[in-house]
Amino acid sequence: MHLGDLARIALTDEEITRLQGELNVIADSINKVQEVASDDVSPTANPVPLEAYLRPDVAETPLTQEEALAGGPKTEAGMFVAPRILGSEE
């Protein structure tokens, strides 16, 4: 397979057959899009304007350490305490 040669990877006959099928599906999909594409539709990277999802970047006062730790079930010496999950207790 020419693509395998270009990528400098060795492909078995089984891999070539599978990849040919996958590449044919991709090529068919591209052809369908090209058939539907119209000159009166401008190219776009995203059909939804991203501005709708962005909020203004406003600096806010961060939580104090006490406020942040208040949401945890157990704290010690200014840190969250969690059960050990790796290794053994020493």
C-alpha positions in Angstrom: 0.0 0.0 0.0 1.5 3.3 -1.1 0.3 5.1 2.1 2.2 2.6 4.3 5.3 3.2 2.2 5.0 6.9 2.6 4.6 6.5 6.4 7.5 4.1 6.4 5.5 1.4 8.2 5.2 -2.2 7.3 1.6 -3.4 6.9 0.3 -7.0 6.7 -2.1 -7.9 4.0 -4.9 -8.0 6.6 -4.0 -4.5 7.8 -3.9 -3.2 4.2 -7.4 -4.7 3.5 -8.8 -3.2 6.7 -7.2 0.2 6.1 -8.4 0.3 2.5 -12.0 -0.2 3.7 -11.6 2.6 6.3 -10.0 5.0 3.8 -12.8 4.3 1.3 -15.4 5.2 3.9 -13.5 8.5 4.7 -13.1 9.3 1.0 -16.9 8.6 0.4 -17.7 10.9 3.3 -15.5 13.7 1.8 -17.2 13.2 -1.6 -20.6 13.6 -0.1 -19.6 16.8 1.6 -18.2 18.1 -1.6 -21.5 17.3 -3.4 -23.4 19.3 -0.9 -21.0 22.2 -0.6 -22.3 25.3 -2.3 -20.6 28.4 -3.6 -23.2 30.6 -1.8 -22.2 29.2 1.6 -19.1 30.8 3.1 -16.4 28.4 4.6 -16.4 28.2 8.4 -14.5 26.4 11.1 -17.4 26.2 13.5 -21.1 26.5 12.7 -21.8 28.0 16.1 -20.2 31.4 16.9 -17.9 30.8 19.8 -18.6 34.3 21.3 -21.9 32.9 22.6 -19.9 30.6 24.9 -17.4 33.1 26.3 -17.9 35.2 29.3 -16.0 38.4 30.2 -12.7 37.8 32.0 -13.3 39.5 35.3 -10.9 39.3 38.1 -12.6 38.2 41.4 -11.3 37.8 44.9 -10.1 34.3 45.4 -11.2 32.1 48.3 -9.1 32.2 51.4 -7.4 29.0 52.5 -10.0 28.6 55.3 -12.9 29.1 52.9 -11.4 26.6 50.5 -10.8 24.0 53.2 -14.3 24.5 54.7 -15.7 22.4 51.9 -13.6 19.3 52.7 -14.7 16.6 55.1 -11.3 16.5 56.9 -8.4 18.9 57.1 -5.1 19.0 58.9 -2.3 21.6 59.0 -4.0 23.6 56.3 -4.4 20.7 53.9 -7.2 18.3 52.8 -6.8 14.8 54.4 -7.6 11.9 52.1 -7.3 8.1 52.6 -4.2 6.5 51.3 -4.8 4.6 48.1 -1.2 3.7 47.1 1.4 1.8 49.1 1.1 0.6 52.6 1.0 2.6 55.8 4.4 3.0 57.4 
